[in-house]
Amino acid sequence: MAKIYSEKTLATTTMKPKKETISFLLNYSKALSIIKVNKMSFEIIAN
């Protein structure tokens, strides 16, 4: 068992997001605003 866990994996996969995904997340974070009133918070997405 120890021999199996000590071996390094030969194939390392690097995951790269698409440009569309990055653009969507950045635009979403720019449009999101959080307003805190007393103990409540409201999330507003400006379209």
C-alpha positions as a LaTeX table, in Angstrom:
\begin{tabular}{lrrr}
\hline
Residue & $x$ (\AA) & $y$ (\AA) & $z$ (\AA) \\
\hline
Met1 & 0.00 & 0.00 & 0.00 \\
Ala2 & 2.73 & 2.48 & 0.87 \\
Lys3 & 4.34 & 1.84 & $-2.48$ \\
Ile4 & 1.17 & 2.86 & $-4.35$ \\
Tyr5 & 0.78 & 6.16 & $-2.52$ \\
Ser6 & 4.41 & 7.15 & $-2.82$ \\
Glu7 & 4.49 & 6.93 & $-6.61$ \\
Lys8 & 4.09 & 10.17 & $-8.52$ \\
Thr9 & 1.39 & 10.48 & $-11.11$ \\
Leu10 & 2.74 & 10.64 & $-14.63$ \\
Ala11 & $-0.02$ & 12.69 & $-16.20$ \\
Thr12 & $-0.82$ & 16.03 & $-14.66$ \\
Thr13 & $-3.80$ & 17.79 & $-16.12$ \\
Thr14 & $-3.96$ & 21.55 & $-16.03$ \\
Met15 & $-7.43$ & 22.95 & $-16.25$ \\
Lys16 & $-7.75$ & 26.28 & $-18.03$ \\
Pro17 & $-11.08$ & 28.10 & $-18.18$ \\
Lys18 & $-12.42$ & 29.52 & $-21.42$ \\
Lys19 & $-12.29$ & 33.26 & $-22.04$ \\
Glu20 & $-16.09$ & 33.34 & $-21.99$ \\
Thr21 & $-16.13$ & 31.89 & $-18.47$ \\
Ile22 & $-13.67$ & 34.45 & $-17.15$ \\
Ser23 & $-15.59$ & 37.27 & $-18.83$ \\
Phe24 & $-18.88$ & 36.06 & $-17.34$ \\
Leu25 & $-17.46$ & 35.89 & $-13.82$ \\
Leu26 & $-15.86$ & 39.32 & $-14.04$ \\
Asn27 & $-19.02$ & 40.92 & $-15.37$ \\
Tyr28 & $-21.11$ & 39.21 & $-12.68$ \\
Ser29 & $-18.82$ & 40.42 & $-9.92$ \\
Lys30 & $-18.96$ & 43.98 & $-11.30$ \\
Ala31 & $-22.78$ & 43.93 & $-11.37$ \\
Leu32 & $-23.19$ & 42.46 & $-7.88$ \\
Ser33 & $-23.59$ & 44.82 & $-4.95$ \\
Ile34 & $-24.33$ & 43.91 & $-1.35$ \\
Ile35 & $-26.17$ & 46.33 & 0.92 \\
Lys36 & $-26.14$ & 45.70 & 4.66 \\
Val37 & $-29.02$ & 47.04 & 6.75 \\
Asn38 & $-28.78$ & 46.29 & 10.46 \\
Lys39 & $-28.31$ & 42.50 & 10.64 \\
Met40 & $-29.62$ & 41.76 & 7.14 \\
Ser41 & $-27.79$ & 41.91 & 3.85 \\
Phe42 & $-29.33$ & 42.34 & 0.41 \\
Glu43 & $-27.65$ & 41.19 & $-2.78$ \\
Ile44 & $-28.56$ & 43.25 & $-5.84$ \\
Ile45 & $-27.54$ & 42.39 & $-9.38$ \\
Ala46 & $-27.62$ & 45.38 & $-11.72$ \\
Asn47 & $-28.38$ & 44.35 & $-15.28$ \\
\hline
\end{tabular}
